[in-house]
Amino acid sequence: MKKALLACLAAAVTVSVAAGGYLALRPAGTSAAPVTAVAAASYDPAGAREAAAQADDVFHGTVLRGTGRRTIAEIPSRLYEVRVGHVFKGSLGGTVTVTQPVAEPALRPGGYVFATTSWHNGDDEHGLLAGSPPYPADDLTAPVGGAAAGAGTSVGAYWREAVGPRRGGPAG
């Protein structure tokens, strides 16, 4: 019972910090339009390293579909069924549920790189890290958008660099 209570408390704190960080960093008047194009996104290497360090898991996955909504720690959230592909950090595999506050842009079916924290529950749910929206990337060999990553750097190479020496999960 105590372990379940601690897990619930940890989940509530994570959601609160995630929502607060997102809302604090989000410029006023930003659109809630879905993220659509790899070319439109760019990376901040320091931000990616920070996200990778804070995340339980960093992985490339495919959003298969939205599975509904629910409120987590008083924050309305969307639920997505995501098939895990390449794992950069952690040991995920198969299909997991990724949760996202509804205040963030909705995800469309397709590939993304996710930085998540585990809810440590029986439903194998993982919440997006605050300030680290999933990066749309159907192809890990595609070049990263933005000059900060370096010309010709692929999405996969970028996240391998951000994660650093591999911790957990199978080698790759």
C-alpha positions as CSV (number, residue, x, y, z in Angstrom):
1,M,0.0,0.0,0.0
2,K,2.8,2.4,0.9
3,K,4.6,1.7,-2.4
4,A,1.4,2.4,-4.4
5,L,0.9,5.7,-2.4
6,L,4.5,6.8,-3.1
7,A,4.1,6.0,-6.8
8,C,0.9,8.0,-7.0
9,L,2.5,10.9,-5.2
10,A,5.5,10.8,-7.5
11,A,3.2,10.7,-10.5
12,A,1.2,13.7,-9.2
13,V,4.4,15.7,-8.5
14,T,5.8,14.8,-12.0
15,V,2.6,16.0,-13.7
16,S,2.5,19.2,-11.7
17,V,6.1,20.0,-12.5
18,A,5.6,19.1,-16.1
19,A,2.5,21.3,-16.5
20,G,4.0,24.2,-14.6
21,G,7.2,24.1,-16.6
22,Y,5.3,23.9,-19.8
23,L,3.0,26.7,-19.0
24,A,5.8,28.9,-17.7
25,L,7.9,28.4,-20.8
26,R,5.1,28.6,-23.4
27,P,4.9,32.1,-25.0
28,A,1.5,33.8,-24.7
29,G,-0.7,33.3,-27.7
30,T,1.0,30.2,-29.1
31,S,-1.2,28.1,-31.3
32,A,-2.3,24.6,-30.3
33,A,-2.0,23.3,-33.8
34,P,-0.7,19.8,-34.2
35,V,3.0,19.4,-34.9
36,T,3.3,18.3,-38.5
37,A,6.7,18.6,-40.3
38,V,10.2,17.4,-39.5
39,A,11.7,20.3,-41.5
40,A,9.8,22.9,-39.3
41,A,11.4,21.6,-36.1
42,S,14.8,22.4,-34.8
43,Y,16.9,21.2,-31.9
44,D,18.7,22.9,-29.1
45,P,21.6,20.6,-28.3
46,A,21.8,21.8,-24.6
47,G,18.0,21.3,-24.3
48,A,18.2,17.8,-25.8
49,R,21.0,16.8,-23.4
50,E,19.1,18.2,-20.4
51,A,15.9,16.4,-21.5
52,A,17.8,13.1,-22.0
53,A,19.4,13.4,-18.6
54,Q,16.0,14.0,-16.9
55,A,14.1,11.4,-18.8
56,D,13.6,7.8,-17.7
57,D,13.3,6.9,-21.4
58,V,14.3,8.4,-24.7
59,F,13.0,6.5,-27.7
60,H,11.8,6.7,-31.3
61,G,8.2,5.5,-31.5
62,T,5.2,5.6,-33.8
63,V,2.0,7.1,-32.6
64,L,-0.6,4.6,-33.6
65,R,-3.7,6.4,-32.3
66,G,-5.1,8.5,-29.6
67,T,-6.9,6.3,-27.0
68,G,-8.8,9.0,-25.1
69,R,-8.4,11.4,-22.3
70,R,-8.3,11.4,-18.6
71,T,-7.3,13.7,-15.7
72,I,-4.0,13.0,-14.1
73,A,-3.3,15.0,-10.9
74,E,-6.1,17.4,-11.9
75,I,-4.5,18.0,-15.3
76,P,-6.6,16.9,-18.3
77,S,-4.4,14.7,-20.5
78,R,-4.5,12.9,-23.8
79,L,-3.5,9.3,-24.1
80,Y,-1.7,7.8,-27.1
81,E,-0.9,4.3,-28.1
82,V,2.8,4.3,-29.2
83,R,4.8,1.5,-30.7
84,V,8.4,1.7,-29.4
85,G,11.0,1.5,-32.1
86,H,14.6,2.5,-31.5
87,V,15.5,3.0,-27.8
88,F,18.2,5.6,-27.0
89,K,17.8,5.4,-23.2
90,G,15.9,3.0,-21.0
91,S,14.5,-0.4,-21.8
92,L,11.1,0.0,-23.3
93,G,9.7,-2.3,-26.0
94,G,6.4,-3.2,-27.6
95,T,3.6,-0.8,-27.2
96,V,3.2,1.8,-24.4
97,T,0.8,4.6,-23.5
98,V,2.2,8.1,-23.6
99,T,0.3,10.8,-21.7
100,Q,0.3,14.5,-22.7
101,P,-1.4,17.5,-21.1
102,V,-4.2,18.7,-23.4
103,A,-2.7,22.2,-23.4
104,E,0.1,20.9,-25.6
105,P,-0.3,20.4,-29.4
106,A,-2.0,17.2,-30.2
107,L,0.1,14.4,-31.8
108,R,-0.9,12.9,-35.1
109,P,-0.1,9.3,-36.1
110,G,3.5,8.9,-37.2
111,G,7.0,8.8,-35.9
112,Y,8.5,10.9,-33.1
113,V,11.4,10.9,-30.7
114,F,10.0,11.0,-27.1
115,A,11.7,12.0,-23.8
116,T,9.4,10.6,-21.1
117,T,9.2,9.7,-17.5
118,S,7.5,6.5,-16.3
119,W,4.3,6.7,-14.2
120,H,5.4,3.4,-12.7
121,N,1.9,2.0,-12.9
122,G,0.5,-1.3,-14.2
123,D,-0.7,0.4,-17.4
124,D,2.9,1.0,-18.6
125,E,2.1,4.8,-19.0
126,H,4.8,7.3,-19.7
127,G,4.4,11.1,-19.5
128,L,6.1,13.6,-21.8
129,L,8.9,15.5,-20.1
130,A,8.0,19.2,-19.5
131,G,9.4,21.5,-22.1
132,S,10.4,18.6,-24.3
133,P,7.7,18.0,-26.9
134,P,8.2,14.9,-29.0
135,Y,10.2,15.7,-32.1
136,P,8.4,14.6,-35.3
137,A,10.7,12.1,-37.1
138,D,9.4,9.3,-39.3
139,D,13.0,8.6,-40.3
140,L,15.9,8.5,-37.9
141,T,18.3,9.0,-40.9
142,A,16.7,12.3,-41.9
143,P,18.7,15.5,-41.1
144,V,17.9,17.4,-38.0
145,G,16.3,20.8,-38.6
146,G,18.1,23.9,-37.3
147,A,21.7,25.1,-37.5
148,A,22.5,24.2,-33.9
149,A,22.7,20.5,-34.6
150,G,25.4,20.8,-37.3
151,A,24.9,20.3,-41.1
152,G,23.9,16.8,-42.1
153,T,23.5,15.5,-38.5
154,S,20.8,12.8,-38.6
155,V,17.9,12.7,-36.0
156,G,19.3,9.3,-34.7
157,A,22.9,10.6,-34.4
158,Y,21.6,13.8,-32.6
159,W,19.7,11.8,-30.0
160,R,22.6,9.3,-29.5
161,E,24.8,12.3,-28.8
162,A,22.2,13.9,-26.4
163,V,21.8,10.7,-24.4
164,G,25.5,10.0,-24.3
165,P,26.9,6.6,-23.1
166,R,24.0,4.1,-23.2
167,R,22.3,3.4,-19.9
168,G,19.8,0.6,-19.7
169,G,18.1,-1.4,-22.4
170,P,19.6,-3.4,-25.3
171,A,22.7,-2.0,-27.1
172,G,22.1,-0.1,-30.2
